Amino acid sequence: MYNLNYGFVAKTDINGNILWQRFVGETSCLTSFSNVWPTLDGGFVAAGESYLFDSIKYPLYVKFNACGNVEWSRKILISTSGYSTNIVQFNDGSYVGMFTEGEDMYYGT
């Protein structure tokens, strides 16, 4: 069974049949994903947010392998609500993630 606070990701075949599905997050927080991109190793990286009810929204990035297992995750601790807007991988394997905090755009590697 899963908790509705978790973010949901799934991989399907070309007919829409679910090959695997994952619920990601913490039971004490709400987690959601808004964007997903393929990575050089055949996996993917997702951008979203994690937050407590009526609390600051923290940008969240999660890297999954090709089987859907989490390889790493990063929650960006900020002082006002923000959300992940994008993350891209470079040919050398590094990443840059972008997010908003209030009305301002930030980025980091």
C-alpha positions in Angstrom: 0.0 0.0 0.0 1.1 3.5 -0.6 0.7 6.9 1.1 -1.0 9.6 -1.0 1.7 12.0 0.1 4.3 10.4 -2.2 5.2 11.5 -5.7 4.4 8.9 -8.4 6.5 7.8 -11.3 5.8 4.9 -13.7 7.3 3.5 -16.9 5.0 2.1 -19.6 5.4 0.3 -22.8 4.3 1.7 -26.1 0.7 0.6 -25.4 0.5 2.3 -22.1 0.9 -0.9 -20.0 2.7 -0.2 -16.7 6.1 -1.9 -16.6 7.0 -0.6 -13.2 5.8 2.1 -10.8 7.3 3.9 -7.8 6.1 6.1 -5.0 8.8 8.5 -3.8 8.9 10.8 -0.8 8.6 10.9 3.0 5.5 10.1 5.0 5.7 13.5 6.8 5.8 15.5 3.5 3.9 16.0 0.3 5.9 15.2 -2.8 5.1 15.9 -6.4 7.0 15.8 -9.7 6.4 18.1 -12.6 9.0 17.2 -15.1 11.1 14.2 -16.1 14.1 13.9 -18.5 16.1 10.9 -19.8 19.7 10.6 -18.7 22.8 9.3 -20.5 22.8 6.0 -18.6 19.3 5.1 -19.7 17.7 6.2 -16.5 15.9 9.5 -15.9 15.8 12.5 -13.5 12.7 14.1 -12.1 12.1 17.6 -10.9 9.5 18.5 -8.4 8.9 19.7 -4.8 8.6 18.4 -1.3 6.7 20.3 1.5 4.8 19.9 4.7 1.2 20.9 4.8 1.0 24.8 4.7 4.7 25.0 4.7 7.6 26.1 2.5 7.9 24.1 -0.7 11.4 22.8 -1.3 12.7 22.1 -4.8 13.4 18.4 -5.2 15.5 16.4 -7.8 15.5 12.6 -7.9 17.7 10.4 -10.2 16.3 7.0 -11.1 18.1 4.2 -12.9 16.6 2.4 -15.9 14.7 0.0 -13.5 13.1 2.8 -11.6 15.3 2.5 -8.5 16.3 5.8 -6.8 20.1 6.5 -7.2 20.1 9.9 -5.5 17.8 12.7 -4.4 18.4 16.3 -3.5 16.1 18.6 -1.6 17.1 22.3 -1.8 16.6 24.0 1.5 15.4 27.6 0.9 13.9 30.2 3.1 10.7 30.9 1.0 8.6 28.6 -1.1 10.0 27.5 -4.4 9.7 24.8 -7.0 11.9 22.9 -9.4 11.6 24.2 -13.0 14.2 22.1 -14.8 17.3 19.9 -14.5 19.5 18.9 -17.4 22.5 16.5 -17.7 25.7 17.5 -19.6 27.7 15.1 -21.7 30.3 14.7 -18.8 27.5 13.3 -16.6 27.1 16.4 -14.4 23.7 18.1 -13.8 22.4 21.6 -13.5 19.1 22.2 -11.7 17.0 25.3 -11.8 14.3 26.4 -9.4 12.4 29.5 -8.3 12.4 30.9 -4.8 9.6 33.4 -4.4 9.8 35.5 -7.7 13.6 34.8 -8.3 15.2 32.1 -10.5 18.2 30.3 -9.2 20.4 27.5 -10.5 23.0 25.1 -9.1 25.1 22.1 -10.0 
